[in-house]
Amino acid sequence: MANRFVLNTISYHGSGAIKEIPGELQRRGYKKIFVCSDPDLVKFGVTAKVTDELDAAGIAWSLYSEIKPNPTIQNVKDGVEAFKAAEADAIVTIGGGSSMDTAKAIGIIINNPEFADVRSLEGVAPTKNHAVFTIAVPTTAGTAAEVTINYVITDPEKVRKFVCVDTNDAPEVAVVDPDMMASMPAGLTASTGMDALTHAIEGYTTKGAWELSDMFHFEAIKLISENLRDSVAEAKSGKPGSGREGMALGQYVAGMGFSNVGLGIDHAMAHTLSAHYDTPHGVACAMLLPIAMEFNKPVCTERLAKVAVAMGVDTTGMSTDEAADAAIAAVKQLSADVDIPHVCEAMKADEIEVLAKDAMADACFPGNPREATLDDVIELFKKICPAA
């Protein structure tokens, strides 16, 4: 069986990279840009860093920012209508996963109108046309939505999130400029960074992992482990530093990998927590990561031992089993060092079975390296429930 790998056509990295955006649009002849961003980024002038570049180049644009932190079906529908009303011909999306996921769904529906029912995009939808030309500019160092073929939409009516996987949704251009991440508060820096670490570790241990994805994931684990603490410290102090730059690259490299091989039980459970309790995605992933690693250890001990090495643990003299345990301990310590909670206060013990069933229906669940029963997932959820 052939292993497939999908990446951006072009990506730009480093301070000032956003200055490349006008040229990428002009070379292709685009005239009216649909800027998709979230309200807080607009309010605090982050979105304007990009739109000012468009203005300076004489490129017309319209703004859509009616996007919730966990974007909903209605956000996507409203965005589709706003795109049509603007008579736009390309998208520039600025933000974290919420903005970029919304933009992906809008771009797909515009060019594949038969999928106007947003729920029809769940799973691997058989779209025929690539999404509207999109340039993605991340403002968080975590989701890597600028390079992935995945997006996640919330269905409030059914109290669930659903994952869409489509090679046609990958943004053609990614612009990873650490200066765009300068306004992230410490808590968001920590949670999105732990999301990126979860991508890297789950991608390294998932059923679909292979040599090419391993290369990306191992380096991503190393970069994130080396830079996340410094990045959080920089966010607290308001002073620039190398941590933010390292995280900008590390989260992108993780995305290059997991987008192509999938994730596992951690993300399946995290999506469920966000849908039911609006738990920030990165926080949910971080709480569950050592728990998922412990569960998966019997079938991927050697890989977890290599995770320890990537995280900078000196495994000299350790057995493979001990090194795997050291990786789990290192994740717990990193999470604690950046002030991630270890329980989900909103969880209720009598809702755990429903949560477990929803997690098992999530698109990430089948990629887990170890098979899990309903009882297994219930027990894993109990580990982060304060009342269980």
N, C-alpha and C positions, 0 to 999 in steps of 0.2 A: 504493500500500500504506500502511495506517495504521501510525504509530509508537506503540507502547504504552509507558506509563510507570506503574510500580507503586511506591508508597511506603508508609510506615507511616500508619495512620489518625491517630495522635497521636505527637508526640515532644517530650520535655522536654530542655532543655540548660542547663548551668551548675551551679555549686557548690550542693550541697544538693538537687539535682533528685530524688534517691531518696525524699525525703519525700512525693513525689506518688504513690508506688506504692500505699500502702494505699487511698487514695481511689479510684484507678482500679479496684481490685478490688472495693471495697465498693459502688460505684455500679452495678456489673454483677451483684452478688449472689453472687460466688464465695465458697465456704466453706472449701475445703481446697486449699492451694497446694502444688504439686510444685516444690520448689526444685532446680534443676539447676545444679551448680557443680563446680569441679574440686578435687581434694584439697589442693593447695597453698593455694588461696584460703581453704579452710575452716581449714586449719592456722594460717594467719597472720592470721585474723580479718577478712579482707576480706568474705567472704560474710556474716558476722555484722552488718556495717553495714546490710545490707538486712533480714536476718531479725529484727534488733532492732526495726526499724520495723514489721514484721508483728506481733511480740509486743506492742508498745506499742498497736497498734490492735486487739488481740484476734483476730487472724486466724491460724487453725491452718495448719501447714505440715509437710511432711516433706522430708527431704534425700536427694538422689541425687548422689553424687560419684565414682562408679566410672568415671572418664573419663580416657583417656590423652591425651597432648598431640596425637597424631594419632588421633582417635577411630575405633574399629573397629566392625565389624558387631556384634560381641558386646556392646560398650558400649551400642549402640542397643537390642539385644534385651533386655539386662538392664534397661535403663531403662524399656522398655515394660512389663515385668512389675512393676517397682517402682511405676510410675504406677498400674497396676491395683490392686496390693496396698494402696496408700495411699488408694484411693478418692478421688483428687484430681479437681478440676474445672477447674484452670487451672495454667499454668506461669509461674514467674519464673526466668529463666536468667541467671546471673551469671558472667561470665568473658570469656575471649577467644573466638576462633573455635571452639575445641574444644568448650567448653561449649554455645555457642549452636548449633553445627551438630548436636550430639547432641540438643539439645532440639527442634530443628526436625524431625529425623527421628522422634523419639518422638511429637511432636504430630501429625505427618502420619499415622503408623501407627495411633495410637489412634482417630482419626476416619475412617480409611480402612483397615480391617483386612484388606482384600483385598491390601494391599501389605506384609503382615507379613514377606515375604521381602525383606530390606533391599536386596538387589541389584536388585530390580525397580524401585527408585526412581531408578536411574541415568538420566541424560539428562533428557528432558522427560516425566515420568510423568503419565499421564492421571488424576490423582486428582480425585475429585468434590467432596470436602468440604474446607473450610479446616481447617487444623490447630487443635488445642486453643488456646484463647485464651492468648496469650503476651505477657509483658512481658520485654524483653531489656535487660540492663544490662551494657554492655561494661566490662571492666577493663583493656583494652589499646587503644591508639590505632593501629589498623591494619586489622583484617579487615573492619570495618563490617558484620559479620554481622547486627547488630541492625536493619539497614534493607534488606538484600538478599533476593532470592528464590532464592539459591543456598546449597547446603551441600555439604561434601566429607566423604566417609567412606572409611576405609582398609579394604582387603580383604587381610589378612595372608596368607591362603591363596594368593591369586593375586599377591601382592607388587605391589599397585597401589592407587592412590587413584581413586575415581570421583566425578564431579561430578553433583549433582542440581539441576535447575532447575525450580522450581514456584512459581507465583504464590500457591498456597495455603499456602506455608510462611512468608511474610513475617510477622514479629511485628506484632501490632496496635499495640503501644506500645513505643517505644524511649525509654530513660532514659539520656542521655549526660551523666554527672556526672563532671567531671574529678577530683573527690576520690576516686572509685573507682579511679583509675589511679595514685594516689600511691605505691603499693607496687611499681610496676614497676621492676626493676633496669635499669641503663643499657643492658645488652646487649639486653634484650627491648624496651626503649623504641626503640632504634635499629632493630632488625630489623622490628618491627611498623610503625614509621614508614616504613621503606623499602618495605614491602608496600603501605602506603597510597599512596605515591608511584607505585608500579608500577600499582596500580589506576587512578590518575588518568591516567597517561601512556598505558597500554595502552587505557583506555577512550576517550581522546581520539583515538587513531589506529586503533581497530578498524574493521572494515568497517561495523558498525552505527551508528557515530557520526553524530549530527545536531545541529541547533542547540540543542535543550533540554539534551541530555547534555553538549554542548560547554561550555555555561554553567557547569555544575557542575564539570566536570573542570578547566577553566582556573582557576577559583577555588580548587579543591582543590590543584592544583600550586603555586599562589601561597602558600596558607596553610602547606602542608607545608614548602616551601622556606624560608619565613620562620621557622618555629618548631621544626623538628626538632632542629637543633643545640642550641638553648636547652633543649629538653625533655630531651635526653640529659644536658646539663650539670646540669640540675636534679635528674635522677635520681642522678647521681654525688654531688652535694653534699647531697642530702636536703632541699634547701630548695625551697619552692613558688615558682612563678613563672608568667609568662604563656605560656611555651612549651608546657606541658602543656595549658592551655586551648585554645591555638591548634591543637594536634594533635588534641585531642578533636573539635573542629569540623571540621578539615580531612579527617580520615579518614572522618567521617560523610558529608560532602558528596561525597567521592569515591565512596562506596558508593551514594549516590543516583543517580549517573550510571552506573557500570559495571554495576550490577545489571540495568539495563535495556537495555544495548547489547552486553554481553559483553566478553571480554578477548582474549588472543592467545597467541602462541607462548611468551612468557616464562612465563606461568602453566601452560601445558601441560607445559613442561619442568620447572618448579619442582615441580609435583605429583609428577612421576616421581622426582625426586631425594629428596623426602620419603618416598615409598613404599619406595624401595630402600635408602636410607641413613639414614632418620629425620632428614634435614637440616631444621632449623627452616625453616618455610615462608617467613618474611620474609627470611631469609638467602639462601635459594635464589633468591627473586625479585630481590633486590638484586644478587647476583652476575651474574645473567643480563640485567638491565635494559639496561645500555649495549650489550651484545652484540646483544640483540634490536632495539634502536633503530638500531644500525648496519646490521643486516640489512634492516630495513624502510625505511631512509632513501630508497632509490630510488623508492619509491611514495608516500611521505608527507613529502617534504622540507619543503613549506610548513608543514605542521602541526608538525613538529619545530622549525622556526624560531620558531613561536609558543610552543612549550614553553619555549624559551630566554627569551623575554620574560617568561613567567609565573614563571620561576625567578629573575628579577631580573637577567638578563644584559643589559648595554647593547649592543644590536645595531646601534647607529648606525654607518653606513658599511659594514656587513657585507652580503654577498650572501646570498640565501636559503640557498644551500648552506653558506656559512660559519656562518650562524646555527644551522642544523641541527646542524653539528658542535659548535658552542658548547653546545647543549643536552646533547649526549652527554657533553661534557667536564664540564659542570656536575653531571650525575648522578654521574659517576665521582668528582668531588671531594667531593660531599656524602656519598657512600657511604664514602669514605676518612676523612672528618672524623668520622664516627660509628663508625669501627672495624669496618666490615664486611669480611670476608675476600674476596679476589678469585678464589680457587680453592676447589673442593670436595675437601678432602684425602681423603675416603673413596672417591672415584671411582676406578674401575679401567678402564684403556684397553680391555681386552678385553670390557667390558660395555657400551660406548657404543652399539653397534648395537641392543642390546636396549632401552636407555634411549630411544633415538630412536624406535623403533617404538612403545613405550608412549606417548611424548609425542604422536605423531601420532594415537593413538587417543583422546586426551583431549578432553573436550567443549569446552575453550577453543580448541583448535587451529584449527578452521574460521573463527574470527573474525579471525584474523591478516590484516592488510591486504595482505601479500605472500605469494603461494603458495610453499610450501616443500616440497622433495623430501626423501626419506630421507637422501640425501647431504648436503643442506643442514643438516639437523638434526644429523647426526653431526658435521659441522664446527663447528657452534655449541657442542655439548657439549665438543668437544676444547679449546675456548678456556678452559674452567674446570677441565679435568682436569690435575692436576700431572704425570701420567705420559704424557700424549698427545704 
